[in-house]
């Protein structure tokens, strides 16, 4: 590792520190300038007047009575694309939806993530980037219909499939069943959510033409009363549009629900024929729809970056359309797992999702066009019956000058100004910590400390990665494959520390009830349980970062003690543009820009750059903080092209 130079000018550095730490980071909602990167935030449309003017023409809604969909009395084909508002900066919503419309699609589909909208039990957030109503109204303004997929479980490669982690505080919780503790929580959430959704339905003058009942429940299928309960919960709260289910090959037969149109999820033409046959046998000659045609695939840390050839995509989509089926492209635009929202898979091995949700979709993670876009636009244009809108210009990208962090603070030093720890006789898992209004901890890291006086064999069950320290000396890592570590000779009272990271709760499969994170159960030293723990919740959210005031940072004049936070300033002289953060030589951690969490990086790959939206940058100095677990370099790079890793074709 390179040595950190001591020949710096403290006066200038401290001045820069005061600017980047104390200067408020103001968000600019400006009109986009020619050649610039600023976008106007869309004002909320007054839908009430528009809805009233259309009321006389809106009686029947989307119907699935015969072989084809009908909207009012006209045959209707759904050409849809999935864009998740919570994975795209709000200022870019319009750009992405205009590109969807210009591709020849007529319908937007989106999930609704319960865990983001109710982060603490009874506390709801539909503001800023979570403003679902604004997103739906913007879709209408652009000329798109909407199919809403409100869950409560959504999968979507989201932490716990979009379910709030505080549900797991109940030791008997049975998610996605009619277990009372689950249905009571769903009822309260739906009470709040549907008040927002119902006025946006087609029959009320809005753009929502259909609503999906849960998601791929046929693959879970643990409670025959559950899907009828969800259907009734939607209808009792005023959902009156067409209801759909969505299942893949393994769950289609079990996912059928009376009075609800079944749709299918697939990626290949061979699956299309098989699943169409199953649909015909279960619900007769009703409209066919591929609710999820997978245009690519998601990536896991330590694996390849999956891609799907554009010609194969075109051939399969063409076959679906020629078969008379409606289709939704999942994903049209994937976006980013900003912060810690990504999920994981765990069948043979635990595999957490990377930060990018590029998905090798029709648009890239940064909203750029692909060969898939060009080919699909030509296809949909040939059946549109009218000229398509002109696609919007690409947003410019920038390669900014590298940043050299000038300040740092070790995690161990930061503990003195963070929130006071929870004290507990025994370890407590993240979800059951007595914080956040009784909702526990959802994301980030948790640090467990206790005192030991002897060496020996330490045993602990950690989820998902636990770095073990004696005082500040790193001993090794506990994870799914290793639950013991040797503690060397200690002298007197020594602090044992276990820094545990939630890398992402499983979002699909039978194990979602077992997704508690942190230390699970006791920690043993030589088979004796350790006691008297101090437990720090390191959620690394905005309130956490606000504790790092100017006086807390040290000049970086010597080799840091890890884990550590590093502070630098990115200078932007013109209109800020999208860029990509590259941390070559760094090992594993999290990047924050102006207190926005861009997500994780990890040198195991495949992802090598993090997407930084230009709308999150300011003209002038921008505060960049990197939390690095093990090894840092002297610069942070900013490049104008992403690197998502070595490609491998989806099989």
ZIUR-V216408 format. One record per residue. SS is DSSP state (alpha for helix, beta for strand, coil for the rest). D_CENTER is the distance of its C-alpha to the mean C-alpha in whole Angstrom. Layout:
BEGIN
SS_D_CENTER ; SS_D_CENTER
END
This chain:
BEGIN
coil_33 ; coil_35 ; coil_37 ; coil_35 ; coil_38 ; coil_40 ; coil_42 ; coil_40 ; coil_41 ; alpha_40 ; alpha_41 ; alpha_39 ; alpha_36 ; alpha_36 ; alpha_36 ; alpha_33 ; alpha_31 ; alpha_33 ; alpha_31 ; alpha_28 ; alpha_27 ; alpha_29 ; coil_29 ; coil_27 ; coil_24 ; coil_24 ; coil_22 ; coil_24 ; coil_24 ; coil_27 ; coil_28 ; coil_27 ; coil_30 ; coil_31 ; coil_30 ; coil_27 ; coil_24 ; coil_24 ; coil_23 ; coil_24 ; coil_22 ; coil_23 ; coil_25 ; coil_25 ; coil_27 ; coil_30 ; alpha_29 ; alpha_32 ; alpha_35 ; alpha_33 ; alpha_32 ; alpha_36 ; alpha_38 ; alpha_36 ; alpha_37 ; alpha_40 ; alpha_38 ; coil_35 ; coil_37 ; coil_36 ; coil_32 ; beta_30 ; beta_33 ; coil_33 ; coil_36 ; coil_37 ; coil_36 ; coil_34 ; beta_32 ; beta_34 ; beta_33 ; coil_36 ; coil_39 ; beta_37 ; beta_36 ; beta_32 ; coil_30 ; coil_26 ; beta_24 ; beta_21 ; beta_18 ; beta_14 ; beta_12 ; coil_9 ; alpha_10 ; alpha_7 ; alpha_6 ; coil_10 ; coil_12 ; alpha_14 ; alpha_17 ; alpha_16 ; alpha_16 ; alpha_19 ; alpha_20 ; alpha_17 ; alpha_19 ; alpha_22 ; alpha_21 ; alpha_20 ; alpha_24 ; alpha_26 ; coil_25 ; coil_27 ; coil_24 ; coil_25 ; beta_22 ; beta_18 ; beta_16 ; beta_13 ; beta_11 ; coil_11 ; coil_9 ; alpha_12 ; alpha_10 ; alpha_9 ; alpha_13 ; coil_15 ; coil_14 ; beta_17 ; coil_20 ; coil_21 ; beta_20 ; coil_18 ; coil_16 ; coil_16 ; coil_17 ; alpha_16 ; alpha_12 ; alpha_12 ; coil_15 ; alpha_15 ; alpha_19 ; alpha_19 ; alpha_17 ; alpha_19 ; alpha_22 ; alpha_21 ; alpha_21 ; alpha_24 ; alpha_26 ; alpha_25 ; coil_26 ; coil_24 ; beta_24 ; beta_21 ; beta_20 ; beta_17 ; beta_16 ; coil_15 ; coil_15 ; coil_16 ; coil_14 ; coil_12 ; coil_11 ; coil_8 ; coil_7 ; beta_5 ; alpha_7 ; alpha_11 ; alpha_10 ; alpha_9 ; coil_12 ; coil_13 ; alpha_14 ; alpha_18 ; alpha_19 ; alpha_20 ; alpha_22 ; coil_24 ; coil_26 ; coil_27 ; coil_24 ; coil_23 ; coil_20 ; coil_20 ; coil_24 ; coil_27 ; coil_27 ; alpha_28 ; alpha_25 ; alpha_23 ; alpha_24 ; alpha_25 ; alpha_22 ; alpha_21 ; alpha_24 ; alpha_23 ; alpha_20 ; alpha_21 ; alpha_24 ; alpha_22 ; alpha_19 ; alpha_22 ; alpha_24 ; alpha_22 ; alpha_22 ; alpha_25 ; alpha_27 ; alpha_25 ; beta_26 ; alpha_28 ; alpha_31 ; alpha_31 ; coil_31 ; coil_27 ; coil_25 ; beta_23 ; beta_25 ; beta_24 ; beta_21 ; beta_20 ; coil_21 ; coil_18 ; coil_17 ; coil_19 ; alpha_21 ; alpha_24 ; alpha_22 ; coil_22 ; coil_25 ; coil_26 ; coil_28 ; coil_30 ; coil_30 ; alpha_26 ; alpha_25 ; alpha_28 ; alpha_27 ; alpha_24 ; alpha_26 ; alpha_28 ; alpha_26 ; alpha_25 ; alpha_28 ; alpha_30 ; coil_27 ; coil_29 ; coil_26 ; coil_29 ; coil_28 ; beta_27 ; beta_25 ; beta_24 ; beta_22 ; beta_20 ; beta_21 ; coil_22 ; coil_25 ; coil_25 ; coil_24 ; coil_26 ; alpha_29 ; alpha_28 ; alpha_26 ; coil_28 ; coil_29 ; coil_32 ; coil_32 ; coil_28 ; beta_28 ; beta_26 ; beta_24 ; beta_23 ; beta_21 ; beta_22 ; coil_22 ; coil_26 ; alpha_29 ; alpha_31 ; alpha_28 ; alpha_29 ; alpha_32 ; alpha_32 ; alpha_29 ; alpha_31 ; alpha_34 ; alpha_32 ; alpha_31 ; alpha_35 ; alpha_36 ; alpha_34 ; alpha_34 ; coil_37 ; coil_37 ; coil_34 ; coil_32 ; coil_30 ; beta_26 ; beta_23 ; beta_20 ; beta_18 ; beta_20 ; beta_17 ; coil_18 ; coil_17 ; coil_15 ; coil_12 ; coil_13 ; beta_13 ; coil_15 ; coil_19 ; coil_19 ; coil_19 ; beta_17 ; beta_18 ; beta_20 ; coil_22 ; coil_25 ; alpha_25 ; alpha_28 ; alpha_27 ; alpha_25 ; alpha_27 ; alpha_30 ; alpha_27 ; alpha_26 ; alpha_30 ; alpha_31 ; alpha_29 ; alpha_30 ; alpha_34 ; coil_34 ; coil_33 ; coil_30 ; beta_27 ; beta_24 ; beta_20 ; beta_18 ; beta_15 ; beta_13 ; beta_16 ; beta_13 ; coil_10 ; coil_9 ; beta_6 ; coil_4 ; coil_6 ; coil_8 ; coil_7 ; coil_4 ; beta_5 ; coil_8 ; beta_11 ; beta_14 ; beta_18 ; coil_21 ; coil_23 ; coil_21 ; beta_18 ; beta_15 ; beta_12 ; beta_9 ; coil_10 ; coil_8 ; beta_9 ; coil_8 ; coil_11 ; coil_12 ; coil_16 ; coil_16 ; coil_18 ; beta_17 ; coil_16 ; coil_13 ; coil_15 ; coil_16 ; coil_19 ; beta_22 ; coil_22 ; alpha_25 ; alpha_23 ; alpha_23 ; alpha_27 ; alpha_28 ; alpha_26 ; alpha_27 ; alpha_31 ; alpha_30 ; alpha_29 ; alpha_32 ; alpha_34 ; alpha_34 ; alpha_33 ; coil_36 ; coil_36 ; coil_35 ; coil_31 ; coil_30 ; coil_30 ; coil_27 ; coil_26 ; coil_26 ; coil_24 ; coil_23 ; coil_24 ; beta_23 ; coil_25 ; coil_26 ; coil_26 ; coil_29 ; coil_28 ; beta_27 ; coil_29 ; coil_28 ; coil_31 ; beta_30 ; beta_29 ; beta_28 ; beta_28 ; alpha_26 ; alpha_29 ; alpha_31 ; alpha_28 ; alpha_28 ; alpha_31 ; alpha_29 ; coil_26 ; coil_26 ; coil_29 ; coil_28 ; beta_28 ; beta_32 ; beta_32 ; coil_35 ; coil_32 ; coil_28 ; coil_26 ; coil_22 ; alpha_19 ; alpha_19 ; alpha_23 ; coil_23 ; coil_25 ; coil_23 ; coil_21 ; coil_23 ; coil_24 ; coil_20 ; coil_20 ; coil_17 ; coil_13 ; coil_12 ; coil_14 ; beta_17 ; beta_20 ; beta_24 ; beta_27 ; beta_30 ; beta_34 ; beta_37 ; beta_39 ; coil_43 ; coil_43 ; coil_41 ; beta_41 ; beta_38 ; beta_34 ; beta_32 ; coil_29 ; coil_26 ; beta_23 ; beta_19 ; coil_18 ; beta_20 ; beta_23 ; beta_25 ; beta_28 ; beta_31 ; beta_34 ; coil_34 ; coil_33 ; beta_34 ; beta_31 ; beta_32 ; beta_29 ; beta_26 ; beta_26 ; beta_23 ; coil_23 ; coil_26 ; beta_28 ; coil_29 ; beta_32 ; beta_33 ; beta_37 ; beta_37 ; coil_40 ; coil_43 ; coil_43 ; coil_45 ; coil_45 ; coil_42 ; beta_39 ; beta_36 ; beta_33 ; beta_29 ; beta_26 ; beta_23 ; beta_20 ; beta_17 ; coil_14 ; coil_12 ; coil_10 ; coil_12 ; beta_13 ; coil_11 ; coil_14 ; coil_18 ; coil_21 ; coil_20 ; alpha_17 ; alpha_20 ; alpha_20 ; coil_17 ; coil_18 ; coil_18 ; beta_20 ; beta_24 ; coil_25 ; coil_29 ; coil_31 ; coil_32 ; beta_35 ; beta_37 ; coil_40 ; coil_39 ; beta_40 ; beta_37 ; coil_36 ; coil_36 ; coil_35 ; beta_32 ; beta_30 ; beta_27 ; beta_24 ; beta_21 ; beta_19 ; coil_16 ; coil_16 ; coil_15 ; alpha_17 ; alpha_20 ; alpha_20 ; alpha_20 ; coil_23 ; coil_25 ; coil_26 ; coil_29 ; alpha_31 ; alpha_33 ; alpha_31 ; coil_31 ; beta_33 ; beta_35 ; coil_33 ; coil_37 ; coil_37 ; coil_34 ; coil_31 ; coil_31 ; coil_28 ; coil_25 ; beta_25 ; beta_24 ; beta_25 ; beta_25 ; beta_26 ; beta_27 ; beta_25 ; beta_28 ; beta_28 ; coil_31 ; coil_30 ; coil_27 ; coil_24 ; coil_22 ; beta_19 ; beta_20 ; beta_18 ; beta_18 ; beta_20 ; coil_21 ; coil_24 ; coil_26 ; coil_23 ; coil_22 ; beta_19 ; beta_17 ; beta_15 ; beta_15 ; beta_16 ; beta_18 ; coil_19 ; coil_17 ; beta_14 ; beta_12 ; beta_11 ; beta_10 ; beta_12 ; beta_15 ; beta_17 ; coil_20 ; coil_20 ; coil_18 ; coil_18 ; coil_16 ; coil_18 ; beta_17 ; beta_14 ; beta_13 ; beta_15 ; coil_15 ; alpha_19 ; alpha_19 ; alpha_17 ; coil_21 ; coil_24 ; coil_28 ; beta_29 ; beta_28 ; beta_24 ; beta_23 ; beta_21 ; beta_21 ; beta_20 ; beta_20 ; beta_21 ; coil_22 ; coil_25 ; coil_26 ; coil_26 ; coil_28 ; coil_30 ; coil_28 ; beta_24 ; beta_24 ; beta_23 ; beta_23 ; coil_23 ; coil_22 ; coil_19 ; coil_19 ; coil_17 ; coil_19 ; coil_22 ; beta_22 ; beta_23 ; beta_23 ; coil_21 ; coil_24
END
